[in-house]
């Protein structure tokens, strides 16, 4: 199934941080979900951890990703693996929007349902 991110819902998940679900169960995905995040300049995510691994690929901008005790600067073209259970956060360090893809396993949905359930 083909999608165009401009035609999908962009949700503000916290101040200055937006998420678009590109590929998920609605597209028939049964192993991985793909999301597009946009973080405005000066904003970032709170430290968080999840019981699943995920990967990010930077499309635009410059940011800092803290994973555990280490920090990495990310720029366009950089990919980063975030292990299961690792405390992490992402901050936009640039003057433009930081855009990245984030892939999570299908188990994300089960965990989300258990939290809401």
N, C-alpha and C positions, 0 to 999 in steps of 0.2 A: 504494500500500500504506500503510495506516494503522498507526502504532505508538504505544504509550504508554511514555514513558521509564521509568516505575515498573516496567514488566515486562521491561526490558532489563538486560543485565549492566553493572554499574558497576565499572570496573577502576581500581585505584589505580596510577597511572603513576609517581608518586614520592610521597614523604611529603607528605601534606596536599593532594594533587592527584588528582582523579578525572575519568575520561572515560567517556562513554556514546556509542556509535555509534548515532545515530538513523536516518539514511538512508545506506545504502552499497550495494555490489553485491548484497547479500542481498535488498534491497528492489527491485532492478532498476535502480538508478541507474547511468547510464552517462556522466554529465558532471560531477556534483558530489556530494560526500559532506557530510553534516551531522552535527556532533558537539556534545554538551553537555558542558561542563567545569564542575567545581565546585572552587574553591580555598578551603580553610579559612583562617580569620583568621591572619595572620602568615606565611603560606606564599606561595611564588611559584615560577615556572618559572625554570630556568637560561636564560641567553642562548643563543639557537639561531637558525639560519637554514635556509631550505628553498629548493629550486630551483623553487618554485611560489608564487603569491600566495595569500593567504587573507584572509577577512573575519571579523570578530567582531561580535556583537550582544549587548549586556549586558542580562541579564534581571533580576538582583538584585545588590545589594551595591555596593561602591566599591573601585576598584583603580587601579593605575598600570600603564600599558603603555609600555614603552620600545621605540621603533622607531628604529634607527640612533642618532643623537645626541640625539634629542628624546624627551621624556616627555609623556604625556597622562594626565590623570585621567579615568577612565571611571566612569559611574554608570548606573543603570537607564535604558534607552532609548537609550544611546549606541551608535553603530556606528563601526567603525574598519577601515580597509583597511591590510593589511600587504603591501607589494610583495615580489615574488620576490627572494630573495637578501638581504633586509634582516635584520640581526641584531635580535632582539626578545626581550622577556621580559615577563611579566605577574605582578603581585604584588597580593595582597589587602591593602588598607589599612584595611578596616572591621572591625567587631566581629561581622559575620555572614558567611555563606558568600557568596563571589563566584561568580555563575553567569553563564555566557555561552555562546552558540552560536558555533561556528566552522565555516565552510564552506571546504572545500578541493576542488581539481579532481580529477577521476578519475585524472589523471597521478600523484597521490599513491600510488596502488596500485602502479603500475609501478615507481616509485622505491623503494617499500618492498620489492617483490619482488627488485629488483636488489641491494639491501643484504643481504637474507637468502639470496640465491640462489646 
